């Protein structure tokens, strides 16, 4: 059975009740086409597009802070 968007084209099997390889390939390709169209719709969603920005913000907010250097206080060294 070959499908296009919102429409089904009935591919009839041969006399033995089998579909041909060409019919199977076309059916798989149209299924892939439909899935790609759905993915394209999701990718155009503004909420989906904002995910990288939100992840960057979360990364900045949860990053380990650098400790400030202490200035003016000498370090003690062990002398032997």
HTML snippet that shows the backbone in 3Dmol.js (N, CA, C, O; Angstrom):
<script src="https://3Dmol.org/build/3Dmol-min.js"></script>
<div id="view" style="width:600px;height:400px;position:relative"></div>
<script>
const pdb = `
ATOM      1  N   UNK A   1       0.842  -1.162   0.000  1.00  0.00           N
ATOM      2  CA  UNK A   1       0.000   0.000   0.000  1.00  0.00           C
ATOM      3  C   UNK A   1       0.898   1.240   0.000  1.00  0.00           C
ATOM      4  O   UNK A   1       1.718   1.405   0.903  1.00  0.00           O
ATOM      5  N   UNK A   2       0.758   2.075  -0.960  1.00  0.00           N
ATOM      6  CA  UNK A   2       1.557   3.291  -1.066  1.00  0.00           C
ATOM      7  C   UNK A   2       0.769   4.444  -0.478  1.00  0.00           C
ATOM      8  O   UNK A   2      -0.424   4.588  -0.744  1.00  0.00           O
ATOM      9  N   UNK A   3       1.433   5.267   0.322  1.00  0.00           N
ATOM     10  CA  UNK A   3       0.738   6.360   0.993  1.00  0.00           C
ATOM     11  C   UNK A   3       1.375   7.694   0.646  1.00  0.00           C
ATOM     12  O   UNK A   3       2.591   7.803   0.483  1.00  0.00           O
ATOM     13  N   UNK A   4       0.539   8.685   0.539  1.00  0.00           N
ATOM     14  CA  UNK A   4       1.000  10.061   0.500  1.00  0.00           C
ATOM     15  C   UNK A   4       0.292  10.775   1.639  1.00  0.00           C
ATOM     16  O   UNK A   4      -0.565  10.188   2.299  1.00  0.00           O
ATOM     17  N   UNK A   5       0.627  11.998   1.872  1.00  0.00           N
ATOM     18  CA  UNK A   5       0.063  12.706   3.019  1.00  0.00           C
ATOM     19  C   UNK A   5      -1.463  12.763   2.907  1.00  0.00           C
ATOM     20  O   UNK A   5      -2.028  13.235   1.920  1.00  0.00           O
ATOM     21  N   UNK A   6      -2.097  12.260   3.966  1.00  0.00           N
ATOM     22  CA  UNK A   6      -3.557  12.251   4.085  1.00  0.00           C
ATOM     23  C   UNK A   6      -4.269  11.494   2.964  1.00  0.00           C
ATOM     24  O   UNK A   6      -5.437  11.762   2.682  1.00  0.00           O
ATOM     25  N   UNK A   7      -3.593  10.580   2.343  1.00  0.00           N
ATOM     26  CA  UNK A   7      -4.227   9.826   1.271  1.00  0.00           C
ATOM     27  C   UNK A   7      -3.550   8.474   1.163  1.00  0.00           C
ATOM     28  O   UNK A   7      -2.331   8.378   1.311  1.00  0.00           O
ATOM     29  N   UNK A   8      -4.306   7.445   0.910  1.00  0.00           N
ATOM     30  CA  UNK A   8      -3.743   6.116   0.735  1.00  0.00           C
ATOM     31  C   UNK A   8      -4.028   5.628  -0.674  1.00  0.00           C
ATOM     32  O   UNK A   8      -5.163   5.684  -1.148  1.00  0.00           O
ATOM     33  N   UNK A   9      -3.010   5.159  -1.322  1.00  0.00           N
ATOM     34  CA  UNK A   9      -3.133   4.567  -2.642  1.00  0.00           C
ATOM     35  C   UNK A   9      -3.003   3.068  -2.459  1.00  0.00           C
ATOM     36  O   UNK A   9      -1.963   2.588  -2.007  1.00  0.00           O
ATOM     37  N   UNK A  10      -4.008   2.346  -2.790  1.00  0.00           N
ATOM     38  CA  UNK A  10      -3.971   0.901  -2.622  1.00  0.00           C
ATOM     39  C   UNK A  10      -3.224   0.265  -3.776  1.00  0.00           C
ATOM     40  O   UNK A  10      -3.654   0.316  -4.929  1.00  0.00           O
ATOM     41  N   UNK A  11      -2.108  -0.327  -3.441  1.00  0.00           N
ATOM     42  CA  UNK A  11      -1.348  -1.097  -4.410  1.00  0.00           C
ATOM     43  C   UNK A  11      -1.858  -2.523  -4.323  1.00  0.00           C
ATOM     44  O   UNK A  11      -1.825  -3.133  -3.254  1.00  0.00           O
ATOM     45  N   UNK A  12      -2.313  -3.039  -5.401  1.00  0.00           N
ATOM     46  CA  UNK A  12      -2.872  -4.387  -5.358  1.00  0.00           C
ATOM     47  C   UNK A  12      -1.755  -5.417  -5.505  1.00  0.00           C
ATOM     48  O   UNK A  12      -0.837  -5.234  -6.305  1.00  0.00           O
ATOM     49  N   UNK A  13      -1.836  -6.505  -4.727  1.00  0.00           N
ATOM     50  CA  UNK A  13      -0.819  -7.552  -4.861  1.00  0.00           C
ATOM     51  C   UNK A  13      -1.026  -8.337  -6.156  1.00  0.00           C
ATOM     52  O   UNK A  13      -2.044  -8.195  -6.835  1.00  0.00           O
ATOM     53  N   UNK A  14      -0.050  -9.155  -6.474  1.00  0.00           N
ATOM     54  CA  UNK A  14      -0.197  -9.978  -7.679  1.00  0.00           C
ATOM     55  C   UNK A  14      -1.202 -11.100  -7.423  1.00  0.00           C
ATOM     56  O   UNK A  14      -1.823 -11.145  -6.360  1.00  0.00           O
ATOM     57  N   UNK A  15      -1.365 -12.001  -8.383  1.00  0.00           N
ATOM     58  CA  UNK A  15      -2.389 -13.043  -8.267  1.00  0.00           C
ATOM     59  C   UNK A  15      -2.141 -13.992  -7.100  1.00  0.00           C
ATOM     60  O   UNK A  15      -3.082 -14.593  -6.583  1.00  0.00           O
ATOM     61  N   UNK A  16      -0.883 -14.134  -6.677  1.00  0.00           N
ATOM     62  CA  UNK A  16      -0.560 -15.019  -5.555  1.00  0.00           C
ATOM     63  C   UNK A  16      -0.746 -14.322  -4.204  1.00  0.00           C
ATOM     64  O   UNK A  16      -0.592 -14.953  -3.159  1.00  0.00           O
ATOM     65  N   UNK A  17      -1.074 -13.035  -4.218  1.00  0.00           N
ATOM     66  CA  UNK A  17      -1.277 -12.298  -2.971  1.00  0.00           C
ATOM     67  C   UNK A  17      -0.012 -11.652  -2.438  1.00  0.00           C
ATOM     68  O   UNK A  17       0.017 -11.234  -1.280  1.00  0.00           O
ATOM     69  N   UNK A  18       1.030 -11.558  -3.244  1.00  0.00           N
ATOM     70  CA  UNK A  18       2.304 -10.982  -2.825  1.00  0.00           C
ATOM     71  C   UNK A  18       2.495  -9.601  -3.435  1.00  0.00           C
ATOM     72  O   UNK A  18       2.043  -9.316  -4.544  1.00  0.00           O
ATOM     73  N   UNK A  19       3.170  -8.767  -2.682  1.00  0.00           N
ATOM     74  CA  UNK A  19       3.540  -7.455  -3.203  1.00  0.00           C
ATOM     75  C   UNK A  19       4.923  -7.549  -3.830  1.00  0.00           C
ATOM     76  O   UNK A  19       5.717  -8.417  -3.467  1.00  0.00           O
ATOM     77  N   UNK A  20       5.210  -6.662  -4.766  1.00  0.00           N
ATOM     78  CA  UNK A  20       6.524  -6.673  -5.415  1.00  0.00           C
ATOM     79  C   UNK A  20       7.518  -5.886  -4.559  1.00  0.00           C
ATOM     80  O   UNK A  20       7.139  -5.146  -3.651  1.00  0.00           O
ATOM     81  N   UNK A  21       8.801  -6.069  -4.878  1.00  0.00           N
ATOM     82  CA  UNK A  21       9.843  -5.323  -4.173  1.00  0.00           C
ATOM     83  C   UNK A  21       9.680  -3.830  -4.396  1.00  0.00           C
ATOM     84  O   UNK A  21       9.898  -3.041  -3.477  1.00  0.00           O
ATOM     85  N   UNK A  22       9.304  -3.434  -5.591  1.00  0.00           N
ATOM     86  CA  UNK A  22       9.115  -2.001  -5.867  1.00  0.00           C
ATOM     87  C   UNK A  22       8.012  -1.412  -5.002  1.00  0.00           C
ATOM     88  O   UNK A  22       8.134  -0.289  -4.512  1.00  0.00           O
ATOM     89  N   UNK A  23       6.929  -2.173  -4.811  1.00  0.00           N
ATOM     90  CA  UNK A  23       5.846  -1.680  -3.971  1.00  0.00           C
ATOM     91  C   UNK A  23       6.311  -1.562  -2.518  1.00  0.00           C
ATOM     92  O   UNK A  23       5.944  -0.613  -1.824  1.00  0.00           O
ATOM     93  N   UNK A  24       7.104  -2.505  -2.064  1.00  0.00           N
ATOM     94  CA  UNK A  24       7.614  -2.454  -0.690  1.00  0.00           C
ATOM     95  C   UNK A  24       8.555  -1.276  -0.509  1.00  0.00           C
ATOM     96  O   UNK A  24       8.485  -0.581   0.504  1.00  0.00           O
ATOM     97  N   UNK A  25       9.424  -1.044  -1.465  1.00  0.00           N
ATOM     98  CA  UNK A  25      10.372   0.069  -1.381  1.00  0.00           C
ATOM     99  C   UNK A  25       9.637   1.402  -1.354  1.00  0.00           C
ATOM    100  O   UNK A  25       9.965   2.281  -0.556  1.00  0.00           O
ATOM    101  N   UNK A  26       8.651   1.552  -2.217  1.00  0.00           N
ATOM    102  CA  UNK A  26       7.889   2.800  -2.252  1.00  0.00           C
ATOM    103  C   UNK A  26       7.159   3.005  -0.934  1.00  0.00           C
ATOM    104  O   UNK A  26       7.092   4.129  -0.437  1.00  0.00           O
ATOM    105  N   UNK A  27       6.612   1.940  -0.362  1.00  0.00           N
ATOM    106  CA  UNK A  27       5.906   2.055   0.911  1.00  0.00           C
ATOM    107  C   UNK A  27       6.850   2.498   2.022  1.00  0.00           C
ATOM    108  O   UNK A  27       6.495   3.355   2.831  1.00  0.00           O
ATOM    109  N   UNK A  28       8.055   1.918   2.069  1.00  0.00           N
ATOM    110  CA  UNK A  28       9.024   2.300   3.095  1.00  0.00           C
ATOM    111  C   UNK A  28       9.471   3.744   2.900  1.00  0.00           C
ATOM    112  O   UNK A  28       9.592   4.493   3.870  1.00  0.00           O
ATOM    113  N   UNK A  29       9.715   4.132   1.670  1.00  0.00           N
ATOM    114  CA  UNK A  29      10.151   5.505   1.409  1.00  0.00           C
ATOM    115  C   UNK A  29       9.078   6.521   1.788  1.00  0.00           C
ATOM    116  O   UNK A  29       9.402   7.591   2.303  1.00  0.00           O
ATOM    117  N   UNK A  30       7.818   6.207   1.545  1.00  0.00           N
ATOM    118  CA  UNK A  30       6.767   7.153   1.932  1.00  0.00           C
ATOM    119  C   UNK A  30       6.634   7.219   3.449  1.00  0.00           C
ATOM    120  O   UNK A  30       6.340   8.283   3.995  1.00  0.00           O
ATOM    121  N   UNK A  31       6.847   6.089   4.146  1.00  0.00           N
ATOM    122  CA  UNK A  31       6.844   6.129   5.611  1.00  0.00           C
ATOM    123  C   UNK A  31       7.978   7.011   6.131  1.00  0.00           C
ATOM    124  O   UNK A  31       7.782   7.791   7.062  1.00  0.00           O
ATOM    125  N   UNK A  32       9.153   6.887   5.534  1.00  0.00           N
ATOM    126  CA  UNK A  32      10.291   7.723   5.927  1.00  0.00           C
ATOM    127  C   UNK A  32       9.981   9.191   5.662  1.00  0.00           C
ATOM    128  O   UNK A  32      10.312  10.058   6.471  1.00  0.00           O
ATOM    129  N   UNK A  33       9.354   9.463   4.540  1.00  0.00           N
ATOM    130  CA  UNK A  33       8.986  10.840   4.185  1.00  0.00           C
ATOM    131  C   UNK A  33       8.048  11.429   5.237  1.00  0.00           C
ATOM    132  O   UNK A  33       8.232  12.570   5.660  1.00  0.00           O
ATOM    133  N   UNK A  34       7.041  10.655   5.663  1.00  0.00           N
ATOM    134  CA  UNK A  34       6.106  11.137   6.671  1.00  0.00           C
ATOM    135  C   UNK A  34       6.813  11.423   7.997  1.00  0.00           C
ATOM    136  O   UNK A  34       6.531  12.428   8.649  1.00  0.00           O
ATOM    137  N   UNK A  35       7.733  10.538   8.393  1.00  0.00           N
ATOM    138  CA  UNK A  35       8.467  10.756   9.637  1.00  0.00           C
ATOM    139  C   UNK A  35       9.354  11.996   9.551  1.00  0.00           C
ATOM    140  O   UNK A  35       9.457  12.758  10.511  1.00  0.00           O
ATOM    141  N   UNK A  36       9.987  12.192   8.410  1.00  0.00           N
ATOM    142  CA  UNK A  36      10.828  13.381   8.233  1.00  0.00           C
ATOM    143  C   UNK A  36       9.998  14.655   8.275  1.00  0.00           C
ATOM    144  O   UNK A  36      10.447  15.671   8.805  1.00  0.00           O
ATOM    145  N   UNK A  37       8.804  14.610   7.726  1.00  0.00           N
ATOM    146  CA  UNK A  37       7.935  15.781   7.790  1.00  0.00           C
ATOM    147  C   UNK A  37       7.528  16.082   9.227  1.00  0.00           C
ATOM    148  O   UNK A  37       7.466  17.246   9.623  1.00  0.00           O
ATOM    149  N   UNK A  38       7.249  15.037  10.014  1.00  0.00           N
ATOM    150  CA  UNK A  38       6.908  15.253  11.424  1.00  0.00           C
ATOM    151  C   UNK A  38       8.102  15.813  12.190  1.00  0.00           C
ATOM    152  O   UNK A  38       7.944  16.715  13.011  1.00  0.00           O
ATOM    153  N   UNK A  39       9.290  15.284  11.926  1.00  0.00           N
ATOM    154  CA  UNK A  39      10.490  15.808  12.583  1.00  0.00           C
ATOM    155  C   UNK A  39      10.732  17.258  12.209  1.00  0.00           C
ATOM    156  O   UNK A  39      11.109  18.070  13.054  1.00  0.00           O
ATOM    157  N   UNK A  40      10.516  17.582  10.952  1.00  0.00           N
ATOM    158  CA  UNK A  40      10.701  18.960  10.506  1.00  0.00           C
ATOM    159  C   UNK A  40       9.749  19.892  11.246  1.00  0.00           C
ATOM    160  O   UNK A  40      10.122  21.011  11.596  1.00  0.00           O
ATOM    161  N   UNK A  41       8.528  19.437  11.483  1.00  0.00           N
ATOM    162  CA  UNK A  41       7.578  20.246  12.254  1.00  0.00           C
ATOM    163  C   UNK A  41       8.036  20.452  13.678  1.00  0.00           C
ATOM    164  O   UNK A  41       7.865  21.535  14.237  1.00  0.00           O
ATOM    165  N   UNK A  42       8.623  19.416  14.279  1.00  0.00           N
ATOM    166  CA  UNK A  42       9.114  19.533  15.651  1.00  0.00           C
ATOM    167  C   UNK A  42      10.314  20.467  15.698  1.00  0.00           C
ATOM    168  O   UNK A  42      10.434  21.279  16.616  1.00  0.00           O
ATOM    169  N   UNK A  43      11.198  20.357  14.718  1.00  0.00           N
ATOM    170  CA  UNK A  43      12.404  21.182  14.715  1.00  0.00           C
ATOM    171  C   UNK A  43      12.093  22.662  14.541  1.00  0.00           C
ATOM    172  O   UNK A  43      12.886  23.509  14.952  1.00  0.00           O
ATOM    173  N   UNK A  44      10.966  22.984  13.946  1.00  0.00           N
ATOM    174  CA  UNK A  44      10.581  24.379  13.765  1.00  0.00           C
ATOM    175  C   UNK A  44       9.908  24.960  15.001  1.00  0.00           C
ATOM    176  O   UNK A  44       9.646  26.161  15.050  1.00  0.00           O
ATOM    177  N   UNK A  45       9.625  24.126  16.002  1.00  0.00           N
ATOM    178  CA  UNK A  45       8.958  24.581  17.224  1.00  0.00           C
ATOM    179  C   UNK A  45       9.905  25.475  18.021  1.00  0.00           C
ATOM    180  O   UNK A  45      11.056  25.094  18.236  1.00  0.00           O
ATOM    181  N   UNK A  46       9.455  26.664  18.470  1.00  0.00           N
ATOM    182  CA  UNK A  46      10.327  27.568  19.230  1.00  0.00           C
ATOM    183  C   UNK A  46      10.794  26.964  20.550  1.00  0.00           C
ATOM    184  O   UNK A  46      11.907  27.245  20.995  1.00  0.00           O
ATOM    185  N   UNK A  47       9.966  26.144  21.180  1.00  0.00           N
ATOM    186  CA  UNK A  47      10.386  25.516  22.431  1.00  0.00           C
ATOM    187  C   UNK A  47      11.551  24.554  22.194  1.00  0.00           C
ATOM    188  O   UNK A  47      12.470  24.472  23.010  1.00  0.00           O
ATOM    189  N   UNK A  48      11.510  23.840  21.091  1.00  0.00           N
ATOM    190  CA  UNK A  48      12.598  22.918  20.772  1.00  0.00           C
ATOM    191  C   UNK A  48      13.872  23.687  20.440  1.00  0.00           C
ATOM    192  O   UNK A  48      14.966  23.269  20.820  1.00  0.00           O
ATOM    193  N   UNK A  49      13.741  24.793  19.745  1.00  0.00           N
ATOM    194  CA  UNK A  49      14.904  25.585  19.366  1.00  0.00           C
ATOM    195  C   UNK A  49      15.548  26.254  20.579  1.00  0.00           C
ATOM    196  O   UNK A  49      16.733  26.587  20.539  1.00  0.00           O
ATOM    197  N   UNK A  50      14.790  26.454  21.655  1.00  0.00           N
ATOM    198  CA  UNK A  50      15.327  27.125  22.846  1.00  0.00           C
ATOM    199  C   UNK A  50      16.091  26.169  23.755  1.00  0.00           C
ATOM    200  O   UNK A  50      16.729  26.620  24.707  1.00  0.00           O
ATOM    201  N   UNK A  51      16.049  24.889  23.500  1.00  0.00           N
ATOM    202  CA  UNK A  51      16.708  23.918  24.386  1.00  0.00           C
ATOM    203  C   UNK A  51      18.209  24.182  24.521  1.00  0.00           C
ATOM    204  O   UNK A  51      18.700  24.168  25.650  1.00  0.00           O
ATOM    205  N   UNK A  52      18.974  24.422  23.450  1.00  0.00           N
ATOM    206  CA  UNK A  52      20.409  24.672  23.640  1.00  0.00           C
ATOM    207  C   UNK A  52      20.697  25.889  24.525  1.00  0.00           C
ATOM    208  O   UNK A  52      21.627  25.858  25.331  1.00  0.00           O
ATOM    209  N   UNK A  53      19.922  26.940  24.384  1.00  0.00           N
ATOM    210  CA  UNK A  53      20.125  28.122  25.230  1.00  0.00           C
ATOM    211  C   UNK A  53      19.847  27.795  26.692  1.00  0.00           C
ATOM    212  O   UNK A  53      20.579  28.236  27.578  1.00  0.00           O
ATOM    213  N   UNK A  54      18.799  27.027  26.947  1.00  0.00           N
ATOM    214  CA  UNK A  54      18.485  26.655  28.325  1.00  0.00           C
ATOM    215  C   UNK A  54      19.559  25.754  28.903  1.00  0.00           C
ATOM    216  O   UNK A  54      19.912  25.892  30.074  1.00  0.00           O
ATOM    217  N   UNK A  55      20.084  24.835  28.109  1.00  0.00           N
ATOM    218  CA  UNK A  55      21.151  23.964  28.595  1.00  0.00           C
ATOM    219  C   UNK A  55      22.414  24.755  28.895  1.00  0.00           C
ATOM    220  O   UNK A  55      23.097  24.476  29.880  1.00  0.00           O
ATOM    221  N   UNK A  56      22.737  25.741  28.056  1.00  0.00           N
ATOM    222  CA  UNK A  56      23.898  26.597  28.332  1.00  0.00           C
ATOM    223  C   UNK A  56      23.707  27.367  29.636  1.00  0.00           C
ATOM    224  O   UNK A  56      24.637  27.486  30.433  1.00  0.00           O
ATOM    225  N   UNK A  57      22.516  27.882  29.848  1.00  0.00           N
ATOM    226  CA  UNK A  57      22.239  28.637  31.071  1.00  0.00           C
ATOM    227  C   UNK A  57      22.353  27.725  32.294  1.00  0.00           C
ATOM    228  O   UNK A  57      22.915  28.121  33.316  1.00  0.00           O
ATOM    229  N   UNK A  58      21.823  26.512  32.191  1.00  0.00           N
ATOM    230  CA  UNK A  58      21.933  25.563  33.302  1.00  0.00           C
ATOM    231  C   UNK A  58      23.395  25.241  33.568  1.00  0.00           C
ATOM    232  O   UNK A  58      23.813  25.154  34.723  1.00  0.00           O
ATOM    233  N   UNK A  59      24.175  25.064  32.503  1.00  0.00           N
ATOM    234  CA  UNK A  59      25.600  24.780  32.662  1.00  0.00           C
ATOM    235  C   UNK A  59      26.344  25.906  33.345  1.00  0.00           C
ATOM    236  O   UNK A  59      27.206  25.658  34.188  1.00  0.00           O
ATOM    237  N   UNK A  60      26.025  27.140  32.995  1.00  0.00           N
ATOM    238  CA  UNK A  60      26.675  28.284  33.645  1.00  0.00           C
ATOM    239  C   UNK A  60      26.269  28.391  35.101  1.00  0.00           C
ATOM    240  O   UNK A  60      27.097  28.704  35.956  1.00  0.00           O
ATOM    241  N   UNK A  61      24.992  28.133  35.391  1.00  0.00           N
ATOM    242  CA  UNK A  61      24.511  28.269  36.772  1.00  0.00           C
ATOM    243  C   UNK A  61      25.022  27.153  37.680  1.00  0.00           C
ATOM    244  O   UNK A  61      25.145  27.351  38.888  1.00  0.00           O
ATOM    245  N   UNK A  62      25.317  25.996  37.120  1.00  0.00           N
ATOM    246  CA  UNK A  62      25.761  24.876  37.954  1.00  0.00           C
ATOM    247  C   UNK A  62      27.258  24.638  37.873  1.00  0.00           C
ATOM    248  O   UNK A  62      27.761  23.696  38.485  1.00  0.00           O
ATOM    249  N   UNK A  63      27.985  25.470  37.133  1.00  0.00           N
ATOM    250  CA  UNK A  63      29.433  25.301  37.015  1.00  0.00           C
ATOM    251  C   UNK A  63      30.098  25.613  38.350  1.00  0.00           C
ATOM    252  O   UNK A  63      29.647  26.469  39.111  1.00  0.00           O
ATOM    253  N   UNK A  64      31.167  24.901  38.603  1.00  0.00           N
ATOM    254  CA  UNK A  64      31.908  25.130  39.844  1.00  0.00           C
ATOM    255  C   UNK A  64      32.602  26.488  39.751  1.00  0.00           C
ATOM    256  O   UNK A  64      33.279  26.785  38.767  1.00  0.00           O
ATOM    257  N   UNK A  65      32.426  27.289  40.768  1.00  0.00           N
ATOM    258  CA  UNK A  65      33.001  28.631  40.779  1.00  0.00           C
ATOM    259  C   UNK A  65      34.498  28.558  41.074  1.00  0.00           C
ATOM    260  O   UNK A  65      34.942  27.726  41.865  1.00  0.00           O
ATOM    261  N   UNK A  66      35.259  29.421  40.444  1.00  0.00           N
ATOM    262  CA  UNK A  66      36.690  29.503  40.718  1.00  0.00           C
ATOM    263  C   UNK A  66      36.897  30.257  42.026  1.00  0.00           C
ATOM    264  O   UNK A  66      36.246  31.268  42.289  1.00  0.00           O
ATOM    265  N   UNK A  67      37.802  29.753  42.827  1.00  0.00           N
ATOM    266  CA  UNK A  67      38.099  30.423  44.091  1.00  0.00           C
ATOM    267  C   UNK A  67      38.986  31.629  43.809  1.00  0.00           C
ATOM    268  O   UNK A  67      39.936  31.541  43.031  1.00  0.00           O
ATOM    269  N   UNK A  68      38.670  32.759  44.446  1.00  0.00           N
ATOM    270  CA  UNK A  68      39.514  33.944  44.236  1.00  0.00           C
ATOM    271  C   UNK A  68      40.882  33.740  44.889  1.00  0.00           C
ATOM    272  O   UNK A  68      41.000  33.109  45.939  1.00  0.00           O
ATOM    273  N   UNK A  69      41.902  34.285  44.246  1.00  0.00           N
ATOM    274  CA  UNK A  69      43.258  34.193  44.795  1.00  0.00           C
ATOM    275  C   UNK A  69      43.399  35.140  45.978  1.00  0.00           C
ATOM    276  O   UNK A  69      42.910  36.270  45.959  1.00  0.00           O
ATOM    277  N   UNK A  70      44.073  34.652  46.994  1.00  0.00           N
ATOM    278  CA  UNK A  70      44.319  35.485  48.173  1.00  0.00           C
ATOM    279  C   UNK A  70      45.579  36.292  47.904  1.00  0.00           C
ATOM    280  O   UNK A  70      46.632  35.727  47.608  1.00  0.00           O
ATOM    281  N   UNK A  71      45.473  37.611  48.007  1.00  0.00           N
ATOM    282  CA  UNK A  71      46.586  38.497  47.709  1.00  0.00           C
ATOM    283  C   UNK A  71      47.135  39.067  49.020  1.00  0.00           C
ATOM    284  O   UNK A  71      46.370  39.470  49.897  1.00  0.00           O
ATOM    285  N   UNK A  72      48.458  39.097  49.145  1.00  0.00           N
ATOM    286  CA  UNK A  72      49.068  39.729  50.297  1.00  0.00           C
ATOM    287  C   UNK A  72      49.402  38.793  51.437  1.00  0.00           C
ATOM    288  O   UNK A  72      50.166  39.173  52.324  1.00  0.00           O
ATOM    289  N   UNK A  73      48.882  37.632  51.452  1.00  0.00           N
ATOM    290  CA  UNK A  73      49.170  36.703  52.532  1.00  0.00           C
ATOM    291  C   UNK A  73      50.238  35.725  52.044  1.00  0.00           C
ATOM    292  O   UNK A  73      50.003  34.987  51.087  1.00  0.00           O
ATOM    293  N   UNK A  74      51.439  35.706  52.704  1.00  0.00           N
ATOM    294  CA  UNK A  74      52.508  34.842  52.225  1.00  0.00           C
ATOM    295  C   UNK A  74      52.203  33.377  52.520  1.00  0.00           C
ATOM    296  O   UNK A  74      51.569  33.027  53.515  1.00  0.00           O
ATOM    297  N   UNK A  75      52.680  32.556  51.621  1.00  0.00           N
ATOM    298  CA  UNK A  75      52.527  31.125  51.817  1.00  0.00           C
ATOM    299  C   UNK A  75      53.663  30.616  52.705  1.00  0.00           C
ATOM    300  O   UNK A  75      54.807  31.054  52.583  1.00  0.00           O
ATOM    301  N   UNK A  76      53.338  29.713  53.571  1.00  0.00           N
ATOM    302  CA  UNK A  76      54.348  29.130  54.457  1.00  0.00           C
ATOM    303  C   UNK A  76      54.975  27.937  53.744  1.00  0.00           C
ATOM    304  O   UNK A  76      54.290  27.090  53.172  1.00  0.00           O
ATOM    305  N   UNK A  77      56.325  27.905  53.803  1.00  0.00           N
ATOM    306  CA  UNK A  77      57.034  26.790  53.225  1.00  0.00           C
ATOM    307  C   UNK A  77      57.760  26.021  54.332  1.00  0.00           C
ATOM    308  O   UNK A  77      58.235  26.597  55.311  1.00  0.00           O
ATOM    309  N   UNK A  78      57.826  24.752  54.147  1.00  0.00           N
ATOM    310  CA  UNK A  78      58.521  23.914  55.113  1.00  0.00           C
ATOM    311  C   UNK A  78      59.996  23.936  54.750  1.00  0.00           C
ATOM    312  O   UNK A  78      60.369  23.604  53.625  1.00  0.00           O
ATOM    313  N   UNK A  79      60.847  24.332  55.714  1.00  0.00           N
ATOM    314  CA  UNK A  79      62.294  24.390  55.477  1.00  0.00           C
ATOM    315  C   UNK A  79      62.921  23.266  56.287  1.00  0.00           C
ATOM    316  O   UNK A  79      62.636  23.131  57.477  1.00  0.00           O
ATOM    317  N   UNK A  80      63.756  22.472  55.673  1.00  0.00           N
ATOM    318  CA  UNK A  80      64.424  21.358  56.371  1.00  0.00           C
ATOM    319  C   UNK A  80      65.880  21.547  56.381  1.00  0.00           C
ATOM    320  O   UNK A  80      66.607  20.713  56.923  1.00  0.00           O
TER     321      UNK A  80
END
`;
const viewer = $3Dmol.createViewer("view");
viewer.addModel(pdb, "pdb");
viewer.setStyle({}, {cartoon: {color: "spectrum"}});
viewer.zoomTo();
viewer.render();
</script>
